[in-house]
Amino acid sequence: VEINDTLKERGNSYGDFSLGIELETNMLSMLDKQHLEHHGTYIPDVMKTCIARILTKLARISVTPNHEDSWKDIAGYAILTENMIIKGKTNAENK
């Protein structure tokens, strides 16, 4: 399959890429702002990356809420993040 075919397929399934990125960026910015207001620091980078993975799936769900794989991916990312927290590998404090 050619990459342009794949991109067209994804666009048909999940909507315009730039709109999805804008939505993800806005959501992450809002979460980071909330964390800053509450804790006086930004969300630690590792946690921000974990959150961003989930936000990508949420942005896709906003277009295709019945896409089962997106929900499974969110559950998987949440479990993987929880495992990192348990192992203390989440860079709890930003530099």
N, C-alpha and C positions, 0 to 999 in steps of 0.2 A: 504494500500500500504506500502510495506517495504521501509525503508529509503534508502537502496541501489538502489531500483528501481527508487525512486525519484531522487537520485543523478545521476543515469545513464541517466534518461530522461532530466534533466537539462544540463548535459554534452553534450548530443546530440543536444540540442537546442542552448546552449550558448557557447559551446567550453570548453576547459580545464580550470578548476577552477584556477589553479596556474598561468596560463597565463593571465587570466582576472584580478586576484589580482595584478600581476606585472604591467599590463597596468594601472590599477587604481592608484597604488602607484606612478608610474612615472608621471602620469598626475597631481596628487595632489601635488607632490613634485615640479613640474614645476610651478604650480600656486602659491604655497607658496613662492618659490624663487622670483617670479615676484613681489609678494606683499611686500616681505622683501626689495627688491631693490627699490621699489617705496616709501614705507612708513617707512622703517626702523624697522618694526615689522613683525612677522608672522601673518597669517590669524588667527583671533580669533577662539578659539576652537569650539564654537557653530556653527559658520559659516563654519568651516572646515568640521564638521560633516554633515551639510546640503549639502555642495558641494560633499562630499564623496558619499552620497546617489544618487546624480545625476550621478556621475562618474561611479557608479556600473551599472546603466542603459545604459550609453554611451558605456561602455565596452561590454555589452551584445549586444547593437545595432551594434557594429562593426562586430559581427558574424551573427546576424539576424536583418538586418535593417528594415524588414517589420513586425516585431512583434509589433502589435498595443499597447499591454499592457505596453511595455517599454516606449513608447512615452507618454502614458497617465500618467504613474508613474512620468516621468520627469516633465510634466506639473503640476501634483499634488504637487510634492516636491517644485517646484518653487513658487506656490501659497502659500503653507504653510510657506515657508521661507519668502516670502514677508509679510505675516501676522505677523510673528515674528519681522521683521524689523519695521513695522508700530507700533507694541506694545512696541518696545524698548527692546525686549527680546533676543538680539543677542550677548550679551557679547562683545560689540563693541571694547573693548580694552583687549588685553591679559594681564595676570598678570605678 
